[in-house]
């Protein structure tokens, strides 16, 4: 019997580190992308609305703020957002809500009996655009 494992020709398995055995924590401010199709007219309305927001905000920041506000309002007053015809388009805007708001959007999807998040997000944004039309 050798005291040194190198002399014995045997290697012992190293214990696994804690990072491998423990799942990683998820960021609290994690975001999810939501792409919403818009027509040229709807997009133009949002561009005019941009003038009301701070100059240092990007378009994505503004779209996200509008969507998050609409999600919160729809949770309180779901009848304030009537059904709209979903218009598939090749022009998209990108919103980046947090995971919490993304989950709220999923709940609205179920509540409105819609099969996709895009349709629910479009329904919210269409109402926002309708209210802010200049």
GROMACS elastic network, one bead per residue, 0.5 to 0.9 nm:
[ bonds ]
;  ai    aj funct       b0    kb
    1     4     6  0.89897   500
    1     8     6  0.76811   500
    2     5     6  0.66705   500
    2     6     6  0.87468   500
    2     7     6  0.66577   500
    2     8     6  0.58559   500
    3     6     6  0.89302   500
    3     7     6  0.80639   500
    3     8     6  0.81795   500
    4     7     6  0.55979   500
    4     8     6  0.67557   500
    5     9     6  0.63079   500
    5    10     6  0.56742   500
    5    11     6  0.63234   500
    5    12     6  0.78938   500
    6     9     6  0.52821   500
    6    10     6  0.65144   500
    6    11     6  0.71646   500
    7    10     6  0.78827   500
    8    11     6  0.84425   500
   11    14     6  0.89174   500
   13    16     6  0.87956   500
   14    17     6  0.88233   500
   16    19     6  0.83331   500
   16    20     6  0.68721   500
   16    21     6  0.73880   500
   17    20     6  0.57648   500
   17    21     6  0.69830   500
   17    22     6  0.89951   500
   18    21     6  0.52734   500
   18    22     6  0.59497   500
   19    22     6  0.53958   500
   19    23     6  0.72817   500
   19    24     6  0.75549   500
   20    23     6  0.72751   500
   20    24     6  0.87574   500
   25    28     6  0.88372   500
   26    29     6  0.87104   500
   26    30     6  0.75183   500
   27    30     6  0.52748   500
   28    98     6  0.85731   500
   28    99     6  0.83093   500
   29    98     6  0.62536   500
   29    99     6  0.75662   500
   30    97     6  0.86140   500
   30    98     6  0.57721   500
   30    99     6  0.60842   500
   31    96     6  0.57735   500
   31    97     6  0.55581   500
   31    99     6  0.55773   500
   31   100     6  0.88141   500
   31   102     6  0.82357   500
   32    95     6  0.82181   500
   32    96     6  0.54728   500
   32    97     6  0.58780   500
   32    98     6  0.61982   500
   32    99     6  0.62776   500
   32   102     6  0.69129   500
   33    94     6  0.66624   500
   33    95     6  0.58814   500
   33    97     6  0.69424   500
   33    98     6  0.89235   500
   33   102     6  0.88624   500
   34    93     6  0.83038   500
   34    94     6  0.58022   500
   34    95     6  0.52018   500
   34    96     6  0.62098   500
   34    97     6  0.76187   500
   34   102     6  0.84965   500
   34   117     6  0.78264   500
   34   118     6  0.70846   500
   34   121     6  0.78561   500
   35    92     6  0.59057   500
   35    93     6  0.56337   500
   35    95     6  0.63441   500
   35    96     6  0.87530   500
   35   118     6  0.67214   500
   35   121     6  0.83731   500
   36    89     6  0.88900   500
   36    91     6  0.82795   500
   36    92     6  0.52366   500
   36    93     6  0.53462   500
   36    94     6  0.64879   500
   36    95     6  0.78304   500
   36   118     6  0.57817   500
   36   119     6  0.80716   500
   36   121     6  0.65464   500
   36   122     6  0.58674   500
   36   125     6  0.82846   500
   37    86     6  0.88912   500
   37    87     6  0.72490   500
   37    88     6  0.60701   500
   37    89     6  0.52139   500
   37    90     6  0.66797   500
   37    91     6  0.55702   500
   37    93     6  0.64979   500
   37   118     6  0.78734   500
   37   122     6  0.71127   500
   38    41     6  0.79800   500
   38    42     6  0.58615   500
   38    43     6  0.60306   500
   38    87     6  0.74446   500
   38    88     6  0.77392   500
   38    89     6  0.62030   500
   38    90     6  0.80151   500
   38    91     6  0.58274   500
   38    92     6  0.59059   500
   38    93     6  0.72261   500
   38   122     6  0.80042   500
   38   126     6  0.86918   500
   39    42     6  0.52728   500
   39    43     6  0.61630   500
   39    44     6  0.86102   500
   39    87     6  0.77617   500
   39    88     6  0.86032   500
   39    89     6  0.65760   500
   39    90     6  0.85622   500
   39    91     6  0.68624   500
   39    92     6  0.86622   500
   40    43     6  0.50638   500
   40    44     6  0.61088   500
   40    45     6  0.87085   500
   40    91     6  0.78144   500
   41    44     6  0.50906   500
   41    45     6  0.63686   500
   41    46     6  0.88718   500
   42    45     6  0.51372   500
   42    46     6  0.64824   500
   42    47     6  0.87793   500
   42   126     6  0.78972   500
   42   129     6  0.67666   500
   42   130     6  0.88197   500
   42   133     6  0.88972   500
   43    46     6  0.51737   500
   43    47     6  0.63061   500
   43    48     6  0.88718   500
   43    91     6  0.86131   500
   43    92     6  0.88894   500
   43    93     6  0.83117   500
   43   129     6  0.89321   500
   44    48     6  0.63806   500
   44    49     6  0.86221   500
   45    48     6  0.52433   500
   45    49     6  0.62698   500
   45    50     6  0.88227   500
   45   129     6  0.67358   500
   45   132     6  0.77314   500
   45   133     6  0.61907   500
   45   134     6  0.72685   500
   46    50     6  0.63001   500
   46    63     6  0.83126   500
   46   129     6  0.69323   500
   46   132     6  0.83851   500
   46   133     6  0.85407   500
   47    50     6  0.51461   500
   47    51     6  0.75498   500
   47    59     6  0.83854   500
   48    51     6  0.59141   500
   48    52     6  0.81659   500
   48   133     6  0.88574   500
   48   134     6  0.79057   500
   49    52     6  0.57681   500
   49    53     6  0.76140   500
   49   129     6  0.89241   500
   49   132     6  0.73115   500
   49   133     6  0.83600   500
   49   134     6  0.83568   500
   50    53     6  0.54924   500
   50    54     6  0.81983   500
   50    55     6  0.84458   500
   50    57     6  0.88801   500
   50    59     6  0.74568   500
   50    62     6  0.72377   500
   51    54     6  0.76935   500
   51    55     6  0.78381   500
   52    55     6  0.88433   500
   53    56     6  0.85403   500
   53    57     6  0.71063   500
   53    62     6  0.73536   500
   54    57     6  0.56798   500
   54    58     6  0.89814   500
   55    58     6  0.79157   500
   57    60     6  0.80283   500
   57    61     6  0.58797   500
   57    62     6  0.66411   500
   58    61     6  0.51421   500
   58    62     6  0.64643   500
   58    63     6  0.87375   500
   59    62     6  0.51005   500
   59    63     6  0.61054   500
   59    64     6  0.84818   500
   59    93     6  0.86156   500
   59    94     6  0.86322   500
   59    95     6  0.89959   500
   60    63     6  0.50615   500
   60    64     6  0.59767   500
   60    65     6  0.85065   500
   60    93     6  0.75190   500
   60    94     6  0.59761   500
   60    95     6  0.56762   500
   60    96     6  0.72953   500
   61    64     6  0.51526   500
   61    65     6  0.61723   500
   61    66     6  0.86902   500
   61    95     6  0.74082   500
   61    96     6  0.78353   500
   62    65     6  0.51084   500
   62    66     6  0.62286   500
   62    67     6  0.86119   500
   62    95     6  0.84406   500
   63    66     6  0.51585   500
   63    67     6  0.61235   500
   63    68     6  0.85801   500
   63    93     6  0.75493   500
   63    94     6  0.72092   500
   63    95     6  0.56312   500
   63    96     6  0.83225   500
   63   125     6  0.87744   500
   64    67     6  0.50923   500
   64    68     6  0.60042   500
   64    69     6  0.84614   500
   64    94     6  0.78302   500
   64    96     6  0.56445   500
   64    97     6  0.60206   500
   65    68     6  0.52265   500
   65    69     6  0.60837   500
   65    70     6  0.85063   500
   65    95     6  0.83825   500
   65    97     6  0.82811   500
   66    69     6  0.52638   500
   66    70     6  0.61496   500
   66    71     6  0.86701   500
   66   125     6  0.75906   500
   66   128     6  0.73738   500
   67    70     6  0.50334   500
   67    71     6  0.61110   500
   67    72     6  0.86920   500
   67    95     6  0.73663   500
   67    97     6  0.78436   500
   67   121     6  0.73772   500
   67   124     6  0.69430   500
   67   125     6  0.65036   500
   67   128     6  0.83101   500
   68    71     6  0.50268   500
   68    72     6  0.62734   500
   68    73     6  0.85804   500
   68    97     6  0.66876   500
   68    98     6  0.88786   500
   68   101     6  0.66463   500
   68   102     6  0.89290   500
   69    72     6  0.52521   500
   69    73     6  0.61787   500
   69    74     6  0.85672   500
   70    73     6  0.50085   500
   70    74     6  0.59284   500
   70    75     6  0.85365   500
   70    81     6  0.89938   500
   70   124     6  0.60148   500
   70   125     6  0.75112   500
   70   127     6  0.85602   500
   70   128     6  0.72098   500
   71    74     6  0.50645   500
   71    75     6  0.62188   500
   71    76     6  0.88163   500
   71   101     6  0.72330   500
   71   104     6  0.70264   500
   71   105     6  0.65282   500
   71   108     6  0.81678   500
   71   121     6  0.85301   500
   71   124     6  0.72242   500
   72    75     6  0.52474   500
   72    76     6  0.66451   500
   72    77     6  0.87745   500
   72   101     6  0.82246   500
   72   104     6  0.82048   500
   73    76     6  0.52351   500
   73    77     6  0.59620   500
   73    78     6  0.76109   500
   73    80     6  0.82686   500
   74    79     6  0.75930   500
   74    80     6  0.68545   500
   74    81     6  0.68062   500
   74   108     6  0.78377   500
   74   124     6  0.79355   500
   75    78     6  0.58285   500
   75   104     6  0.78415   500
   75   107     6  0.89064   500
   75   108     6  0.74188   500
   77    80     6  0.55839   500
   77    81     6  0.79277   500
   78    81     6  0.60249   500
   78    82     6  0.83007   500
   78   108     6  0.83094   500
   78   111     6  0.88361   500
   78   112     6  0.87264   500
   79    82     6  0.62644   500
   80   127     6  0.85374   500
   81    84     6  0.86709   500
   81   123     6  0.70177   500
   81   124     6  0.65722   500
   81   126     6  0.88386   500
   81   127     6  0.63178   500
   82   123     6  0.76797   500
   82   124     6  0.89514   500
   82   127     6  0.79097   500
   83    86     6  0.89295   500
   83   112     6  0.87641   500
   83   123     6  0.67170   500
   84    87     6  0.89271   500
   84   122     6  0.84283   500
   84   123     6  0.60528   500
   84   126     6  0.76054   500
   84   127     6  0.86271   500
   85   123     6  0.82938   500
   86   119     6  0.63670   500
   86   122     6  0.70890   500
   86   123     6  0.76053   500
   87   119     6  0.89597   500
   87   122     6  0.85990   500
   88    91     6  0.87857   500
   89    92     6  0.72906   500
   96   102     6  0.87960   500
   97   100     6  0.78552   500
   97   101     6  0.57852   500
   97   102     6  0.59935   500
   98   101     6  0.53523   500
   98   102     6  0.60845   500
   98   103     6  0.86326   500
   99   103     6  0.60911   500
   99   104     6  0.85808   500
  100   103     6  0.52147   500
  100   104     6  0.63812   500
  100   105     6  0.87894   500
  101   105     6  0.61924   500
  101   106     6  0.86396   500
  102   105     6  0.50216   500
  102   106     6  0.63789   500
  102   107     6  0.87913   500
  102   117     6  0.89436   500
  103   107     6  0.63218   500
  103   108     6  0.87244   500
  104   107     6  0.50021   500
  104   108     6  0.63321   500
  104   109     6  0.86441   500
  105   108     6  0.50324   500
  105   109     6  0.62172   500
  105   110     6  0.88037   500
  105   117     6  0.69600   500
  105   120     6  0.71146   500
  105   121     6  0.73727   500
  106   110     6  0.64472   500
  106   111     6  0.86658   500
  106   116     6  0.85480   500
  106   117     6  0.65238   500
  106   120     6  0.82749   500
  107   110     6  0.51793   500
  107   111     6  0.61308   500
  107   112     6  0.85988   500
  108   112     6  0.59353   500
  108   113     6  0.82181   500
  108   114     6  0.83736   500
  108   117     6  0.88181   500
  108   120     6  0.70215   500
  109   112     6  0.53071   500
  109   113     6  0.59047   500
  109   114     6  0.50291   500
  109   115     6  0.68346   500
  109   116     6  0.69350   500
  109   117     6  0.63585   500
  109   119     6  0.80714   500
  109   120     6  0.56962   500
  109   121     6  0.87846   500
  110   114     6  0.62389   500
  110   115     6  0.77832   500
  111   114     6  0.78579   500
  112   120     6  0.79301   500
  114   117     6  0.76790   500
  114   119     6  0.68266   500
  114   120     6  0.67885   500
  115   118     6  0.88154   500
  115   119     6  0.75798   500
  115   120     6  0.85681   500
  116   119     6  0.54774   500
  116   120     6  0.67882   500
  116   121     6  0.88272   500
  117   120     6  0.51368   500
  117   121     6  0.60140   500
  117   122     6  0.83919   500
  118   122     6  0.58570   500
  118   123     6  0.84220   500
  119   122     6  0.50127   500
  119   123     6  0.60975   500
  119   124     6  0.86921   500
  120   123     6  0.50542   500
  120   124     6  0.63815   500
  120   125     6  0.87305   500
  121   124     6  0.51540   500
  121   125     6  0.61603   500
  121   126     6  0.84783   500
  122   125     6  0.50685   500
  122   126     6  0.58132   500
  122   127     6  0.85103   500
  123   126     6  0.52584   500
  123   127     6  0.64741   500
  123   128     6  0.88252   500
  124   127     6  0.54083   500
  124   128     6  0.63833   500
  124   129     6  0.87823   500
  125   129     6  0.60346   500
  125   130     6  0.84372   500
  126   129     6  0.51051   500
  126   130     6  0.60755   500
  126   131     6  0.86534   500
  127   131     6  0.61608   500
  127   132     6  0.86081   500
  128   131     6  0.52107   500
  128   132     6  0.62350   500
  128   133     6  0.85864   500
  129   132     6  0.51313   500
  129   133     6  0.58602   500
  130   133     6  0.54166   500
  131   134     6  0.89061   500
